């Protein structure tokens, strides 16, 4: 993961949202609550989400990383 949160994209979103049907978005790996509250999260909270979704690595966002 980038050492600086500001080196990352504004959000993990890749425009493939499934939070209406899934607990975890298949596109970015965030929960519906994380998606809807993203702009209100502190930098520390955002970093924790980034760390979790990168460690899980199951979201479509990370599909190209495994090729």
Secondary structure, DSSP 8 states (H G I E B T S, - for coil): --SSGGGS-SSS--S---TTT-SB-TTT--BHHHHHHGGGS-HHHHHHHHHHHHHH--SGGGGGGG-
